Amino acid sequence: MSSMSLRRAPAKLLGLLATLVGLASVVAAAILVLYIVLVVFKANPHNVIVRDVKDIARPLAWVFKDLFTPKSPRLRVLVNYGIAAIVYLLVGRLIVRVLNLGGAAD
């Protein structure tokens, strides 16, 4: 391996990590949005797909799932899970930028 390719290895690793973080944040947000859509449009809560999406979305909503407590359960999911989705996208994008800047510094 040449010394030039050894110097590029950390930048490539940071680039790969940035791509994975970006992908993970988009997937997390997409799952949250899918759950919002299922709840808002009153999908059958006993359907296995709806249950599975809910089981994945609840932990992803993290501390946001009960941030606001409107009386309407549909509005509660829309607002709280929507905020969580936006946070995933914003924080994911911020981390991607930082990682990309670290790779460009080499």
Residue pairs with C-beta under 8 A, 6 or more apart in sequence:
7 106
8 106
10 103
10 106
11 103
11 104
11 106
12 103
13 103
14 99
14 100
14 102
14 103
15 99
15 100
15 103
17 99
18 95
18 96
18 99
18 100
18 103
19 96
21 92
21 95
21 96
21 99
22 92
22 93
22 96
24 92
25 88
25 89
25 91
25 92
25 93
25 95
25 96
26 89
26 92
28 60
28 85
28 88
28 92
29 85
29 86
29 88
29 89
29 92
31 53
31 56
31 57
31 60
32 57
32 60
32 61
32 81
32 82
32 84
32 85
32 88
33 81
33 82
33 85
34 53
34 57
35 53
35 54
35 56
35 57
35 77
35 81
36 77
36 78
36 81
36 82
36 85
38 50
38 53
38 54
39 73
39 74
39 77
39 78
40 74
40 77
40 78
42 74
43 50
44 50
45 51
45 54
57 81
58 65
60 84
60 88
61 80
61 81
61 84
62 84
64 80
64 81
64 83
64 84
64 87
65 80
65 81
65 84
66 76
66 80
67 79
67 80
67 83
68 76
68 79
68 80
69 76
70 76
70 79
